[in-house]
Amino acid sequence: MSLTIGKHTVTWPLIQGGMGVRVSGAGLAGAVARSGGVGLIACAGIGINSPHYNGRNYFSAEPLAIKDELAKARALAPLGIIGVNVMVATTNYEDNVRAACEGGAQVIVCGAGLPMNLPGLTTDWPDVALIPIASSLKAAELVARKWKKAYDRLPDAVVVEDPDTAGGHLGEKLENIGNGTYDQYETVRQIKQHFVDVYNTVVPVIAAGGIWDRADVEYALAQGADGVQMASRFVCTVECDAADAFKQMYLDARPEDIGLIMSPAGLPGRAILSNIEGVRSRDRDLGIRCPSNCLKKCTYKESGERFCIVHSLDRAQRGDVETGIVFCGTNAWKADHIETVADVFEELFGAESAAKSAVSA
């Protein structure tokens, strides 16, 4: 049941999804890597709550914080597989990719846009596994064609994210989400077959979105996925880097509390909506203009519409759930207690998980 991505193999076919800002930091990523999965640190906004940030140096603080967080995660899981999630839509996307490589990331997962130049940014680090997030065969085809032609490289895996269930920023138009037309596992099978037919190679395809328990994992694997990416399930763990108040939002959430917003990034996002008016009004009430220029395109930066996404995520991670946005997947309401990462792996993969994952420690 192991998963091999590029030159890296983990005991269990699981990638922990990247959750910003600092919801998946060193604590969570290190614990997942130690348990035998791929642990991911979310890079977006990670410098804000770091010793390197003075309120004015967002772009210089971010790479330093990425390297710090990778070092802390590595100390927790010396033999584990640790990587990062980098949003293509961020202004400093390229700098963050390079910082992650310099900091020892073994895996880079890229979403919120197609990472067309990612292999060029990582030329000096050929062992780093490169994984784009896609929601369609067309998106995967575009990335593969560009990478092969320009860099003679193919993705080491592809994450297929289901916009109907995944949390955070979603790579689909708002009007297409939840209309019953998307078939995630048909997309998984199409992408797998595309790499066989066109490139005569097998590329692992990872299912993301709505994966919560062992039945979900087993279903994904039975439908042709080589592994799963899980994020929301790990929020209510001891090791998750979010504040207790953030975790309590999950514990208190009902299915009807979870819904879609339009992010200032121009992408739909799925979040807990019970505090959304506080999120929207906070920056406007205080008259705060764009403080960090974190996104290449941002309606708040350009016109003051909506709210500052990175700082609202940062506030929530620190425990301000009145004016901070809490991203989540559709199944976040299923959280009903705080558990450890080891508990999650035990439930997902059975009694042997603790013994087998010891090799990752």
N, C-alpha and C positions, 0 to 999 in steps of 0.2 A: 504493500500500500504506500510505499515511499513515492516521493516526487522529485524528479530531476529537472532542473532549470539551468540550461547552459552547463557550466562546470560545477554546479552546486546541487547537492542532494540532501533533502530533509527526510526525517523519519516518517512524517505524516503529510498527506497531500493538502496542506492548508497554508494559505497566506493570510496573515492578519492585515486587514485593510488599514490604509493610512487615514488618520482622523486629525484634522487640525482644528484649532491651533493648540498643539501640545496635548491633545487628548490621547494620541498615541505618541508618546515620547519614549525616552530610554527605559522607563520602568516597565511599560507594557511590552514594547518590542523585545527587550531583553528576556522577559519572562516567557514570551511565546517562543523565541528562539531556543531558550533553555529546555522548553517542553517538546521540541522537535518539529516546530513549524517555522515559517519564514516570518520574522518580526520586522515590521515597517515603522519607521519614524516619519511623521508628516512634516515636510519642510516648510510649508507655507506659514509665515508669521512666527516662526519658532524663535526668532531673535528678540521679539518684543519682551517676553518674560525671561530675560537672560541678563547676566551681569554685564554684557557687552553693550546693552542698549541704554542710551541717555535721553531718549525721546526725540532725537533729531537724526540719528544715524542708522535708520532702518536697514539700508543696503549693506553697510559694512558690518553690522551686528549679525545679520542672518548667516553668512557662511561660517563665522566663528561659532555660533550657537549650534549649527548642524554638526560641526566636527566635535564639539563638546558632547553632544547628545549621543553620537555614534560611539565615542570612547566610553561613555557610561554604560551604554547597552552592551558593548563588547566585554566590559568587566563583569557584567551579570551573566553573560553566556559566551565564554571564551571560544567554544567550539561550535556555536550555533551559527545560523545563517541570518544575517541582519542587513536590511536595506532601507531604502527611503521611498516615499511617495512624493513626487514633484509635480506641481500643476503647471502645465504648459502656458496657461493664461496669466501666470504671474510675470511681472516686469523683469524680475531677476531669475527667471527660469534657468538660463544658461549658467549663470554664476552658481546657482544652487546645485546643479548637476555636477559641475566641476568640484565644488566643495565636498559633495557627498563622496565622490571618487577619491579625493585626497584624504578624506576622513576614514576610508576603509569600507565603504558600503559595498556589499557583494551583489546587491540587486537594486535596480532602479525601476520603479513602476511609475508611469506617466499617464495622467488623465487631464480632464478639463481642456481638451484640445488634442490634436494629433502631433506627436513628437517627431516630426519629419527629419530633423537634423540631429537626433539623439546619438546615433553612432559616431557622427563627426565630433561631438563634444567629448566622447569617451574613448577616442582613439588610443590614448596613452594608458588606458586601463582595459585591456581586451578581455580580462577574466570577469568583468562586471556583467552580470546578466541584465538584459534590457527587455522590458515588458511594457508594451503599450496597452492602454485600456480602450476597448472598442465596444460599441453596441450593435454593430452591423457588419455584414460581410464586406460591404463596400469600403468601410473605414479600414478594416484589416487589409484589404487588397491595396488600398492607396499607400499605406505605410510600408507594406512588404515590397511593393514595386519601387518605391522611392529608395528604400534602404538597400535593396539589391542592386539597383542601377548606380547609385551614387557611392555606396560604401561596400558593396559586395558582402552584405550581411543581412540576415533575416532576424526577426524577433526570436528571443530565446523562449518566450511564451507569450500568449495573448490572454488578457483578462476580458471576458465578455460580461459586461455589467448590464443587469436588467433594470431599465429606468422605471419600471412599474413597482419595484420593491426596494431599490438601493437607497441609501441615505446620502446626504450632502449634495454637492453639485452633480448634476446629471447631464450626460451627453446626448440629449434629445430635446426636440422642440416641445414646449409645454403642451400644445394641442395634441401631440401624439402619445402622451403619457397616460396610461390607464384606459385607453380606448379599446382594449382587447385584441389589438392586431399584432402585438409583439410576441414572438415565440423564442424565448431565450435559448432553449436547448436545440432547436432547429438551427439557430445561428451558430451555436457551439459546433454542431456537426458540420455545417457548411464551411466554417473557417478551417476546421481540421482537414477536411477533404480538399480544400483549396490548396493548402501547402503540399499535400501529397500530389495532387494533379499537376500543379504548375511548377513546383520546385523539387518534387520527388524527395520530400523530407517530412518527418513527423515533428510538428511543433506542439508542445503541450498547450491546451486551452483550459483556462480556469474560469469557473462560473462564479459570478459575484452578484449579490443582491438577494435578500430574503433568506439567506442560509442561517439557520438558528440552531438546529439540533441534529442529532445523529441521523434521524430519518431524512432530513434535508440533504445531508452530506451523501448518504447512501443513494438517494434519488439522483443527485447530480452526477455521481460517478456512473450510475446505471444508464443515464441518458447520454453518456459519451464524454463528459468532462473528465479531465485528468486530475483535477483538484478543485478546491473551492477557496474563495476569498471571503473572510468574515470580518465584520467590523463591530456592528452594534452589540453583538453578544459579549464582546470583551469590555464594554464600557463599565458594566457593573461587576468588575473584578477588583480585588484588593490592589492589584498592581497597576491598574489603569491610572494614567497621570492626571486625570481630571479631578476637580474638587468634589467633595462629598455632595454638595448641593447640586452639581451637574448630574451625578449618578442618581440622586433622588428624583430628578425630573423624569428619568427613565422608569424608576420604580413606581412613580405616581401616574404615569401616562396611561391613558385609555386609547383604544384604537382610533376613536374619533378625534383625539388630540393631535394626531400625526397627519401632516398634509404638505402641500406644495407651496412654495413661495417663488418669486422671481428674485434671484440674487442680482446685486449691482454688477456682477461679472457678466450679465447677459445670459446666464444659464438658469434653468429651473433648479431648485434645491428642495430636498425633503427635510423637514424639521418638526419639532414639537411647536405647535402654534399657540399654546395657551398664554405665552408671554409676548407674542409677536408685536402687539401695539406698543409695548414698552421698548422693544428693540427699534421699531421704526421711528418713534418719537424722540428718543434720547439724543441723537446727534443733531436733529433739527432744533430741539428745545435749547440746546446749549450753543447753537450756532457754530458747530465745529465743521471746518472745511476739511478736505482730504488730508489726513495727517501723514500718510506714508507712501502714496503712489504705488501701492503693492501690485495693482493689476494693470495689464496693458490697456484694457478697455474697461471702464467702470462708470456707470451712470451717476454714482455719487460724486466721483471726481469731476465728471464733465458738467453735471447740471444740478447737483445736490439732490437728485432723486434717490429714494429708498434710504440706505444707511451705509455706513462703513463696515464692510463685511469682516475684514481681518481683525479689527479691534473689537467688534461685537463678539466674534468667536473667542478672542483672547479673554474678554471679560467673563464669558460663560465658563471657560475652562478654569478660571480662578475662583468661581463660585458666585458671580453676579448673574443670577438667572432671571433677574427682573429686566435687565437691559441687554443681556447677552444672548445670542442665538444658540440654540441647542439642536444641532443636526442629528438625524437618526434615520434608520431604515424603518420600513413598515412594521417590522416585528418587534420594535423596541418595547412595546407595551407588554411583551411576554416576560420581561425582566421582573422578578419578584423577590430577589434576595441578592446579597453580595456574596460572591464566591471567589475562589482563586483561579488563576489561569490553569493550574494543574487540575482543578476540578472540571473545568471546561473540557480539557483534553481527555480526561477520564470518561466523561459522559459521551464524547464524540467517538472515541476510538477504543474504549473498553479497558478492562483491567490491566492489559499489558502495556498501556501507554506510558505509565511511570517508569517501568523497567527499560523499555526501548528508548525513551527520550533521554535517559541518563547519559547516552553517548554524546548528546548535544551540550551537556553541562560543562 
